[in-house]
Amino acid sequence: MTENSISITEKGFQELFDLHFNALCAFGSKFVESQVIEDIIQDVFISFWQNRKEFTNSNDAKSYLYKSVRNKCLNFIRDEIVRKKRLQNSIVFTADIEEFVIEEEVFNQLYQEIKNLPNASQQVMLLALNGLKNEEIASELNISLNTVKTQKKIAYAKIKKRLGGIIFSILLSF
C-alpha cells in the first residue's frame, strides 16, 4: 500500500455506500427504469467490496462506482434487448407451430372426407388440393372440363353435408 492510497474498511465502505447510493440511483435511472436501478447499484457495491482495490483518493473510488453503474446499466439494456428478441422469436415460433398444427388437422379432416367420396370425385379433389386447375385435372384424368366441374360440385356438396357449412367454409379457405 502506498502512502497516499486509501484502503476500504467496513466502516469506510458503509460511509461510501451511504454517501453515494442516492446519487448513483439518480444517475443510473437515466439509463434504466427505477425498479431495476437499486439492484444494479447493490450489485456494483457488492462487486466493489469483493474486489476491493486501493484507491489513491476518494474521487477515484467515486469515479469507479459511477463507471461501474453505467457499465452495468448498459449491460442490462443489452441483455433486455436480447431477452425481448428471444421472447418475440419464441412467440412467433409458437404461433407458427399452432398454425401448422391447425392447418394439418384441417387437411387431415378434409382428406378423411375425400376418402369417403366416390372414386371419380376423390381423384378430382386430390388433384385440386395439389393445386391443379380444372383444365389440368381434365387433361390429367383424360376427362372433360364439365366432368371435372361436376365431380367437384358433387364432392363439395357431400363434404359440406358431412362437416356442416361453417367448417366446410373454413376448409375451403385453406
C-alpha positions in Angstrom: 0.0 0.0 0.0 1.4 3.4 -1.0 1.5 6.3 1.3 -1.4 8.2 -0.4 -3.6 5.1 -1.1 -7.0 4.6 0.6 -7.8 1.1 1.9 -11.6 0.4 2.2 -12.7 -0.8 5.7 -16.2 -2.0 6.5 -16.9 1.4 8.1 -15.5 3.2 5.2 -17.5 1.1 2.8 -20.7 1.8 4.7 -19.9 5.5 4.6 -19.2 5.3 0.8 -22.4 3.4 0.3 -24.5 5.9 2.4 -22.8 8.9 0.7 -23.2 7.8 -2.9 -26.2 5.4 -3.1 -28.9 8.0 -3.8 -26.8 9.9 -6.3 -25.9 6.7 -8.1 -29.7 5.8 -8.2 -30.4 9.2 -9.9 -27.5 8.7 -12.3 -28.5 5.1 -13.2 -32.2 5.9 -13.6 -31.1 7.9 -16.7 -30.3 4.5 -18.3 -32.8 2.1 -16.9 -36.2 2.1 -15.1 -36.1 2.9 -11.4 -37.3 -0.5 -10.2 -34.1 -2.1 -11.6 -31.5 0.5 -10.7 -31.4 -0.3 -7.0 -30.5 -3.9 -7.8 -27.8 -2.8 -10.2 -26.3 -0.4 -7.7 -26.3 -3.1 -5.0 -24.5 -5.4 -7.4 -22.0 -2.7 -8.1 -21.3 -2.2 -4.3 -21.1 -6.0 -3.8 -18.6 -6.2 -6.6 -16.8 -3.2 -5.3 -16.5 -4.9 -1.8 -15.5 -8.3 -3.2 -12.8 -6.8 -5.4 -11.6 -4.1 -3.0 -8.9 -2.1 -4.6 -6.7 0.6 -3.2 -7.6 4.0 -4.5 -5.3 7.0 -4.4 -8.2 9.2 -3.2 -11.9 9.2 -2.7 -12.6 10.7 -6.1 -11.0 7.6 -7.7 -13.5 5.4 -5.7 -16.4 7.6 -6.7 -15.3 7.5 -10.4 -15.0 3.7 -10.2 -18.6 3.5 -8.8 -20.1 5.7 -11.5 -18.3 3.9 -14.3 -19.4 0.6 -12.9 -23.1 1.7 -12.6 -23.0 3.0 -16.2 -21.5 -0.3 -17.5 -23.9 -2.5 -15.6 -26.9 -0.4 -16.8 -25.6 -0.7 -20.4 -25.2 -4.4 -19.9 -28.7 -4.7 -18.6 -30.1 -2.8 -21.6 -28.2 -5.1 -23.9 -29.4 -8.2 -22.1 -33.0 -6.9 -22.1 -32.9 -6.4 -25.9 -31.6 -9.9 -26.4 -34.2 -11.3 -24.0 -37.0 -9.5 -25.7 -35.8 -10.6 -29.1 -35.7 -14.2 -28.0 -39.1 -13.9 -26.4 -40.5 -12.4 -29.6 -38.9 -15.2 -31.7 -40.4 -17.7 -29.3 -43.9 -16.2 -29.6 -43.6 -16.2 -33.4 -42.3 -19.7 -33.4 -45.1 -20.9 -31.1 -47.7 -19.1 -33.3 -46.2 -20.8 -36.4 -46.4 -24.2 -34.7 -50.0 -23.7 -33.6 -51.0 -22.5 -37.1 -49.2 -25.5 -38.6 -50.9 -27.9 -36.2 -54.3 -26.4 -37.0 -53.6 -26.5 -40.7 -52.6 -30.1 -40.5 -55.7 -31.0 -38.5 -57.9 -29.3 -41.1 -56.2 -31.0 -44.0 -56.4 -34.3 -42.2 -60.1 -33.9 -41.7 -60.6 -32.9 -45.3 -58.6 -35.9 -46.6 -60.7 -38.2 -44.4 -63.8 -36.8 -46.0 -62.3 -37.1 -49.5 -61.6 -40.8 -48.9 -65.4 -41.3 -48.3 -66.2 -39.8 -51.8 -66.8 -41.9 -54.9 -63.6 -42.7 -56.8 -64.1 -40.1 -59.6 -64.7 -37.3 -57.1 -61.7 -38.5 -55.0 -59.3 -38.2 -57.9 -60.6 -34.8 -58.9 -60.4 -33.4 -55.4 -57.0 -34.8 -54.6 -55.6 -33.2 -57.8 -57.4 -29.9 -57.0 -55.8 -29.9 -53.5 -52.4 -30.4 -55.1 -53.0 -27.0 -56.9 -54.1 -28.2 -60.3 -56.6 -26.1 -62.2 -59.8 -27.6 -63.7 -58.2 -27.7 -67.2 -55.1 -29.5 -65.8 -57.2 -32.0 -63.9 -59.3 -32.7 -67.0 -56.1 -33.3 -69.0 -54.5 -35.5 -66.3 -57.6 -37.7 -65.9 -58.4 -37.6 -69.6 -62.0 -36.4 -68.9 -63.9 -33.3 -70.0 -63.8 -30.0 -68.2 -67.5 -30.2 -67.4 -66.9 -33.6 -65.8 -64.3 -32.1 -63.5 -66.7 -29.3 -62.6 -69.5 -31.8 -61.9 -67.3 -34.1 -59.8 -66.1 -31.1 -57.8 -69.7 -29.9 -57.3 -70.6 -33.4 -56.1 -67.6 -33.6 -53.7 -68.3 -30.1 -52.3 -71.9 -30.9 -51.6 -71.1 -34.2 -49.8 -68.3 -32.7 -47.8 -70.4 -29.7 -46.8 -73.2 -32.0 -45.8 -70.9 -34.1 -43.6 -69.0 -31.3 -42.0 -71.5 -28.5 -41.9 -71.4 -25.2 -43.7 -69.1 -23.3 -41.3 -66.4 -26.0 -41.1 -66.7 -26.5 -44.9 -66.1 -22.8 -45.5 -63.0 -22.9 -43.2 -61.7 -26.0 -45.1 -62.1 -24.2 -48.4 -60.1 -21.2 -47.1 -57.0 -23.4 -46.6 
